[in-house]
Amino acid sequence: MIRTPRLPALQQRDFRLLWSGQIISTIGTHMQLFAINWHVYQLLQGHVFSFGLFTWHITLNAQVLGLGALGAIRVVPIFIFALLGGLLADRYDRRQLILWSQLIAGISACGLALLTFSGHVTVPLLYLFTAIGVAISAFDEPAQSALFPELVPGEHLPNATSLYALLWNIGTITGPALAGLLVGSTNLGIVYVINALSFGIGILTVFLLRHRGQAHRHNTQGEPLQMSWRSIVEGLHFVWHSRLIRSTMLVDCAATFFASARTMLPVVADQMLHVGVQGYGLLATAQPIGSLATSIFLTLRTPIKRQGAIFFLSVALYGLASALFGISTYFALSAILYGLTGVGDSISTVIRSTIRQQWTPDQLRGRANSIHMIVAFGGPQIGELEAGLLAALIGVPLTIFSGGLITLGILVWFAWRYPDLRAYQAKTIES
């Protein structure tokens, strides 16, 4: 009897190269995300936003609004470019798309570093470079998500999916931790330089791949795939009529829209917990630590059997922990609760991704992954804008607490509305 390796996907040279290079690139990306959040918060310190409304004069915290606006900045380019990025990933060589995307992203990071070192960076410029980075990811992410299943045998796809979730979690824990140490002791431009260098490593590993993807792919009818609106609609039609894929995407979107607290972390750390930038860095790593530990566990074990029930339980954990996080005033408790949101999110991510990759034909993977990107990134980013506006009116604690409770209520409705997802156990049915 031949024993299967514990990490079978990593036995494939090209997958191992892609995976290791993207760990470095993802760490750099999350270092820059952390730095931009703190950069905006720092530049808006002491500012207020005032306006008159009939007989009232309203004054809002500019730092809270500025951080909330980052949510909008990080989602609009996804809505604009992700569907096109998914179509390109199905039409052209996915490896080439990743190379060009990461090259442009590295150049952008260099530009932001130069502006920071020269002292000419402003909040609008930080918003602009954030938008550029997100627009690039709208082409890079669908191509990567569609490429890695090509690099492993089909029976190892669940392991590859878990490893990609682990990759993301390594980046989200290491990036903020490193950036938090650097932000307090050096120029923010250093963080942006490190991000540019990380893209260089990612580009090198993608360049070394032996795999060459097909160009001029075909649609589901066997006809040549055209760069047209009809081809985009084909992807939308597939996702909407795949009940399992659609329902998991909708649950994730609702949960992250109402319960995401990431952009509010600088305010939580500074004003609620009084721990400053170093505490902010530690708090920002709590969620990824929970995700990382969970991803390692899921990667080393056999695939989850009762995916549907576990999926709903994981999202419930995410919502409940978020609600309690919003009212906690103790740093240790807040870190634990924020870590539990990572546990719930990691489990649901692996289950969603595995279902999507297993049920999606190869010629539709780019477009299906781009739609998932819109939902997965759009939900939390729009939610962060909503949280910023609401927090400016009713305060950060009540905003986060109510968002977690709303998530739990919505989850109950989804469990009732989609019993097939609740009972889903394996790739045996489609509807």
C-alpha positions as CSV (number, residue, x, y, z in Angstrom):
1,M,0.0,0.0,0.0
2,I,1.4,3.4,-1.1
3,R,1.2,6.0,1.6
4,T,0.1,9.5,0.5
5,P,2.6,12.3,1.6
6,R,1.2,14.5,4.4
7,L,1.5,17.6,2.1
8,P,1.0,16.1,-1.3
9,A,0.5,19.4,-3.2
10,L,4.0,20.5,-2.2
11,Q,5.5,17.5,-3.8
12,Q,4.8,19.2,-7.2
13,R,7.7,21.4,-8.2
14,D,5.7,24.2,-9.9
15,F,3.1,24.4,-7.1
16,R,5.9,24.6,-4.6
17,L,7.6,27.4,-6.4
18,L,4.4,29.4,-6.9
19,W,3.4,28.8,-3.3
20,S,6.7,29.8,-1.7
21,G,7.1,32.9,-3.9
22,Q,3.6,34.1,-3.1
23,I,4.2,33.8,0.6
24,I,6.9,36.4,0.4
25,S,4.8,38.6,-1.9
26,T,1.8,38.3,0.4
27,I,3.8,39.3,3.5
28,G,5.0,42.4,1.7
29,T,1.5,43.3,0.6
30,H,0.1,43.0,4.1
31,M,3.0,45.1,5.5
32,Q,2.0,47.8,3.1
33,L,-1.7,47.5,3.9
34,F,-0.9,47.9,7.6
35,A,1.4,50.9,6.9
36,I,-1.1,52.7,4.8
37,N,-3.8,52.3,7.5
38,W,-1.5,53.8,10.1
39,H,-0.2,56.4,7.6
40,V,-3.8,57.7,6.9
41,Y,-4.6,57.6,10.6
42,Q,-1.4,59.6,11.4
43,L,-1.9,62.2,8.7
44,L,-5.5,62.9,9.8
45,Q,-4.6,63.2,13.5
46,G,-6.3,66.3,15.0
47,H,-8.6,66.8,12.0
48,V,-12.4,66.9,12.1
49,F,-15.0,66.9,9.5
50,S,-17.8,69.4,10.1
51,F,-21.0,70.2,8.1
52,G,-24.4,71.7,8.7
53,L,-27.6,69.7,8.3
54,F,-30.7,72.0,8.6
55,T,-30.5,73.4,12.1
56,W,-27.8,70.9,13.3
57,H,-24.0,71.3,13.0
58,I,-22.4,67.9,12.9
59,T,-18.7,67.2,13.7
60,L,-17.2,63.8,12.9
61,N,-13.8,62.3,13.6
62,A,-11.7,62.6,10.4
63,Q,-9.5,59.7,11.4
64,V,-12.5,57.3,11.7
65,L,-13.9,58.6,8.4
66,G,-10.5,58.5,6.7
67,L,-10.0,54.8,7.7
68,G,-13.6,54.0,6.6
69,A,-13.0,55.6,3.2
70,L,-10.1,53.1,2.7
71,G,-12.8,50.5,2.6
72,A,-14.4,52.1,-0.4
73,I,-11.0,52.8,-2.1
74,R,-10.2,49.1,-1.7
75,V,-13.4,47.8,-3.3
76,V,-14.3,50.1,-6.2
77,P,-11.4,48.9,-8.4
78,I,-12.4,45.3,-7.8
79,F,-16.0,46.0,-9.0
80,I,-14.6,47.7,-12.1
81,F,-11.8,45.3,-13.1
82,A,-12.3,41.9,-11.5
83,L,-14.7,40.5,-14.1
84,L,-12.3,41.5,-16.8
85,G,-9.4,40.0,-14.9
86,G,-11.3,36.7,-14.6
87,L,-12.0,36.7,-18.4
88,L,-8.4,37.4,-19.1
89,A,-7.4,34.5,-16.8
90,D,-9.6,32.1,-18.9
91,R,-8.6,33.6,-22.2
92,Y,-4.8,34.0,-21.9
93,D,-1.8,32.4,-20.3
94,R,-2.4,32.7,-16.5
95,R,1.3,32.6,-15.8
96,Q,2.0,35.7,-17.9
97,L,-0.9,37.6,-16.3
98,I,0.6,37.0,-12.9
99,L,4.1,38.1,-14.0
100,W,2.8,41.4,-15.5
101,S,0.5,42.1,-12.6
102,Q,3.2,41.7,-10.0
103,L,5.7,43.7,-12.0
104,I,3.3,46.7,-12.1
105,A,2.5,46.2,-8.4
106,G,6.2,46.4,-7.5
107,I,6.7,49.5,-9.6
108,S,3.8,51.1,-7.8
109,A,5.2,50.3,-4.4
110,C,8.5,51.9,-5.4
111,G,6.6,55.1,-6.4
112,L,4.9,55.2,-3.0
113,A,8.2,54.7,-1.2
114,L,9.8,57.6,-3.1
115,L,6.9,60.0,-2.3
116,T,7.1,59.0,1.4
117,F,10.9,59.5,1.6
118,S,10.6,62.9,-0.1
119,G,7.8,64.0,2.3
120,H,5.3,64.7,-0.5
121,V,2.9,61.9,0.4
122,T,-0.7,63.0,1.2
123,V,-3.9,61.2,2.1
124,P,-5.3,61.5,-1.5
125,L,-2.1,60.0,-2.8
126,L,-2.3,57.1,-0.3
127,Y,-5.8,56.5,-1.6
128,L,-4.6,56.6,-5.2
129,F,-1.8,54.1,-4.6
130,T,-4.2,51.9,-2.6
131,A,-6.7,51.9,-5.6
132,I,-3.8,51.1,-8.0
133,G,-2.8,48.1,-5.9
134,V,-6.3,46.8,-5.6
135,A,-6.9,47.2,-9.4
136,I,-3.7,45.1,-10.1
137,S,-4.9,42.4,-7.7
138,A,-8.1,42.2,-9.7
139,F,-6.0,40.7,-12.5
140,D,-3.5,38.8,-10.3
141,E,-5.9,37.0,-7.9
142,P,-8.2,35.3,-10.5
143,A,-5.1,34.2,-12.5
144,Q,-3.4,32.7,-9.4
145,S,-6.6,31.0,-8.2
146,A,-7.2,29.5,-11.7
147,L,-3.5,28.6,-12.2
148,F,-2.7,26.6,-9.0
149,P,-5.3,23.8,-9.7
150,E,-3.4,23.2,-13.0
151,L,-0.2,22.5,-11.0
152,V,-1.5,19.6,-8.9
153,P,-3.3,16.3,-9.6
154,G,-7.0,16.5,-9.0
155,E,-6.9,14.3,-5.9
156,H,-4.5,16.8,-4.3
157,L,-6.7,19.8,-5.0
158,P,-8.2,20.0,-1.4
159,N,-4.7,20.0,0.0
160,A,-3.5,22.7,-2.5
161,T,-6.6,24.8,-1.5
162,S,-5.8,24.5,2.2
163,L,-2.1,25.4,1.5
164,Y,-3.2,28.5,-0.4
165,A,-5.4,29.5,2.6
166,L,-2.4,28.9,4.8
167,L,-0.3,31.1,2.5
168,W,-2.7,34.0,3.0
169,N,-2.7,33.6,6.7
170,I,1.1,33.5,6.9
171,G,1.1,36.8,5.1
172,T,-1.6,38.4,7.2
173,I,0.1,37.5,10.5
174,T,3.7,38.2,9.5
175,G,3.1,41.3,7.5
176,P,1.4,43.4,10.2
177,A,3.8,42.1,12.8
178,L,6.9,43.2,10.9
179,A,5.3,46.4,9.8
180,G,4.3,47.2,13.4
181,L,7.9,46.9,14.5
182,L,9.2,49.0,11.6
183,V,6.5,51.8,11.8
184,G,7.5,52.7,15.3
185,S,11.2,52.9,14.6
186,T,11.7,54.0,11.0
187,N,10.3,55.8,8.0
188,L,7.1,54.3,6.6
189,G,8.8,54.4,3.2
190,I,11.0,51.4,4.3
191,V,7.8,49.3,4.5
192,Y,6.9,50.2,0.9
193,V,10.4,49.4,-0.3
194,I,10.2,45.9,1.3
195,N,6.9,45.4,-0.4
196,A,8.5,46.2,-3.8
197,L,11.3,43.7,-3.1
198,S,8.8,41.0,-2.1
199,F,7.1,41.4,-5.5
200,G,10.5,40.8,-7.1
201,I,10.8,37.5,-5.3
202,G,7.3,36.5,-6.4
203,I,8.1,37.4,-10.0
204,L,11.2,35.3,-10.0
205,T,9.4,32.2,-8.7
206,V,6.6,32.6,-11.3
207,F,9.2,33.1,-14.0
208,L,10.8,29.7,-13.1
209,L,7.6,27.7,-13.5
210,R,7.9,25.1,-16.2
211,H,4.1,25.1,-16.7
212,R,2.8,27.0,-19.6
213,G,-0.9,27.6,-19.6
214,Q,-3.0,27.4,-22.7
215,A,-4.0,30.6,-24.6
216,H,-7.2,30.9,-26.7
217,R,-9.3,28.7,-24.4
218,H,-12.8,27.6,-25.3
219,N,-16.2,28.3,-23.6
220,T,-18.5,25.6,-22.2
221,Q,-19.9,25.0,-25.7
222,G,-16.5,24.3,-27.2
223,E,-16.4,27.6,-29.1
224,P,-13.3,29.9,-29.0
225,L,-13.6,32.1,-25.9
226,Q,-14.1,35.7,-27.0
227,M,-13.2,38.9,-25.1
228,S,-16.8,40.0,-24.9
229,W,-19.6,40.7,-22.5
230,R,-21.2,37.4,-23.4
231,S,-18.2,35.6,-22.1
232,I,-18.4,37.5,-18.8
233,V,-22.1,36.7,-18.5
234,E,-21.3,33.0,-19.0
235,G,-19.3,33.1,-15.8
236,L,-22.0,35.0,-13.9
237,H,-24.6,32.6,-15.2
238,F,-22.6,29.6,-14.0
239,V,-22.0,30.9,-10.5
240,W,-25.6,32.0,-10.0
241,H,-27.0,28.7,-11.1
242,S,-24.6,26.7,-9.0
243,R,-26.5,26.7,-5.8
244,L,-23.7,25.5,-3.5
245,I,-21.2,28.0,-4.9
246,R,-23.7,30.9,-4.8
247,S,-24.9,30.2,-1.3
248,T,-21.5,30.0,0.2
249,M,-20.5,33.3,-1.5
250,L,-23.6,35.1,-0.2
251,V,-23.1,33.9,3.4
252,D,-19.5,35.1,3.3
253,C,-20.5,38.4,1.8
254,A,-23.1,39.1,4.5
255,A,-20.9,38.1,7.4
256,T,-17.9,40.2,6.3
257,F,-20.1,43.2,5.4
258,F,-21.5,43.5,8.9
259,A,-18.9,42.0,11.1
260,S,-15.5,43.1,9.6
261,A,-13.6,45.3,12.1
262,R,-10.2,45.4,10.5
263,T,-10.2,49.0,9.4
264,M,-11.3,50.1,12.8
265,L,-8.3,48.5,14.5
266,P,-6.2,51.6,14.9
267,V,-9.1,53.3,16.7
268,V,-9.7,50.2,18.9
269,A,-6.1,49.9,19.8
270,D,-5.5,53.6,20.5
271,Q,-8.8,54.8,22.0
272,M,-10.5,51.7,23.4
273,L,-7.5,49.6,24.6
274,H,-4.9,52.5,24.9
275,V,-2.0,50.3,23.6
276,G,-0.7,52.6,20.7
277,V,0.9,51.5,17.5
278,Q,2.8,48.5,18.9
279,G,-0.5,47.2,20.4
280,Y,-2.2,47.9,17.1
281,G,0.4,45.7,15.4
282,L,-0.1,42.9,17.9
283,L,-3.9,43.1,17.7
284,A,-3.8,43.1,13.9
285,T,-1.9,39.7,14.1
286,A,-4.5,38.1,16.4
287,Q,-6.9,37.3,13.7
288,P,-4.2,35.9,11.4
289,I,-2.8,33.8,14.3
290,G,-6.2,32.2,14.7
291,S,-6.4,31.7,10.9
292,L,-2.9,30.4,10.7
293,A,-3.3,27.8,13.5
294,T,-6.5,26.6,11.9
295,S,-5.1,26.5,8.4
296,I,-2.2,24.4,9.6
297,F,-4.6,22.0,11.3
298,L,-6.8,21.8,8.2
299,T,-3.7,21.3,5.9
300,L,-2.3,18.4,7.9
301,R,-5.6,16.5,8.4
302,T,-7.9,14.8,5.9
303,P,-10.5,16.9,4.2
304,I,-13.5,18.0,6.3
305,K,-16.4,15.5,5.9
306,R,-19.5,17.4,7.0
307,Q,-18.6,20.6,5.2
308,G,-22.1,22.2,5.3
309,A,-22.7,22.0,9.0
310,I,-19.1,23.0,9.8
311,F,-19.4,25.9,7.4
312,F,-22.4,27.4,9.3
313,L,-20.7,26.8,12.7
314,S,-17.6,28.6,11.6
315,V,-19.5,31.6,10.4
316,A,-21.5,31.6,13.7
317,L,-18.2,31.7,15.6
318,Y,-17.0,34.6,13.4
319,G,-20.1,36.6,14.2
320,L,-20.3,35.9,17.9
321,A,-16.6,36.6,18.5
322,S,-16.9,39.9,16.5
323,A,-19.8,41.0,18.6
324,L,-17.9,40.4,21.9
325,F,-14.7,42.0,20.5
326,G,-16.7,45.2,20.0
327,I,-17.5,45.6,23.7
328,S,-14.2,44.3,25.2
329,T,-12.0,46.8,27.0
330,Y,-9.2,44.3,27.9
331,F,-6.4,43.9,25.5
332,A,-5.8,40.1,26.2
333,L,-9.5,39.3,25.8
334,S,-9.8,41.5,22.7
335,A,-6.9,39.6,21.1
336,I,-8.4,36.2,21.9
337,L,-11.8,37.2,20.5
338,Y,-10.2,38.7,17.4
339,G,-8.2,35.5,17.0
340,L,-11.4,33.5,17.1
341,T,-12.8,35.5,14.2
342,G,-9.7,34.2,12.3
343,V,-10.5,30.6,13.3
344,G,-14.1,30.9,12.0
345,D,-13.0,32.7,8.8
346,S,-10.3,30.2,8.0
347,I,-12.6,27.2,8.2
348,S,-15.3,28.8,6.1
349,T,-12.7,30.0,3.5
350,V,-11.2,26.5,3.0
351,I,-14.7,25.0,2.7
352,R,-15.9,27.7,0.2
353,S,-12.7,27.5,-1.9
354,T,-12.8,23.7,-2.1
355,I,-16.4,23.6,-3.2
356,R,-15.8,26.3,-5.8
357,Q,-12.6,24.7,-7.2
358,Q,-14.2,21.2,-7.3
359,W,-17.4,22.3,-8.9
360,T,-16.0,24.8,-11.5
361,P,-14.8,23.6,-14.9
362,D,-11.3,24.7,-15.8
363,Q,-12.4,26.9,-18.6
364,L,-14.6,28.9,-16.2
365,R,-12.2,29.0,-13.2
366,G,-10.8,32.5,-13.9
367,R,-14.3,34.0,-14.2
368,A,-15.7,32.1,-11.2
369,N,-12.7,33.2,-9.1
370,S,-13.1,36.8,-10.1
371,I,-16.8,36.7,-9.0
372,H,-15.7,35.2,-5.7
373,M,-13.1,38.0,-5.4
374,I,-15.8,40.6,-5.9
375,V,-17.9,39.0,-3.1
376,A,-15.0,38.1,-0.8
377,F,-13.2,41.5,-1.0
378,G,-16.3,43.6,-1.7
379,G,-18.2,42.5,1.3
380,P,-15.6,43.5,4.0
381,Q,-14.4,46.6,2.2
382,I,-17.9,48.1,1.7
383,G,-18.6,46.9,5.3
384,E,-15.6,48.9,6.5
385,L,-16.9,52.0,4.8
386,E,-20.3,51.4,6.4
387,A,-18.6,50.8,9.8
388,G,-16.5,54.0,9.4
389,L,-19.6,56.1,8.8
390,L,-21.7,54.4,11.5
391,A,-18.8,54.5,14.0
392,A,-18.5,58.3,13.4
393,L,-22.1,58.6,14.5
394,I,-22.7,56.0,17.2
395,G,-19.1,55.0,18.2
396,V,-16.8,52.1,17.4
397,P,-17.9,49.7,20.1
398,L,-21.6,49.7,19.3
399,T,-20.8,49.5,15.6
400,I,-18.7,46.3,15.9
401,F,-21.1,44.7,18.5
402,S,-24.2,45.3,16.4
403,G,-22.5,44.0,13.3
404,G,-21.7,40.7,14.9
405,L,-25.3,40.3,16.1
406,I,-26.7,41.1,12.7
407,T,-24.4,38.5,11.2
408,L,-25.8,35.8,13.5
409,G,-29.3,36.7,12.6
410,I,-28.6,36.6,8.9
411,L,-26.8,33.2,9.3
412,V,-30.0,31.7,10.8
413,W,-31.9,32.8,7.7
414,F,-29.4,31.3,5.3
415,A,-29.4,28.0,7.3
416,W,-33.2,27.9,6.8
417,R,-33.1,29.0,3.2
418,Y,-30.3,26.7,2.0
419,P,-30.9,23.3,3.6
420,D,-28.8,21.6,0.8
421,L,-25.8,23.6,1.9
422,R,-26.5,22.8,5.6
423,A,-26.5,19.1,4.8
424,Y,-23.7,19.1,2.3
425,Q,-21.0,16.5,3.0
426,A,-19.1,15.7,-0.2
427,K,-19.0,16.3,-3.9
428,T,-21.9,14.1,-4.7
429,I,-24.7,16.4,-5.7
430,E,-25.3,19.5,-7.8
431,S,-28.3,21.7,-8.1
